[in-house]
Amino acid sequence: MEQGTAVKACKGCSDMYGISDKLEELGVEVKYMGEITNYMKEGRHMLTL
């Protein structure tokens, strides 16, 4: 993140674990990830964990 990498988390998953607020406090963009398909179609590179 310090070097400009966008860090995002799936809201559905993070809500399930009760950590959405904590992730947002850390600077992680928390949102529903149905749009990952669109990213792949655009040829974006992603690292998922």
Secondary structure, DSSP 4 states (H G I P E B T S, - for coil): -TTS---EEEHHHHHHHT-HHHHHHTT-EEE--TTHHHHHHTT------
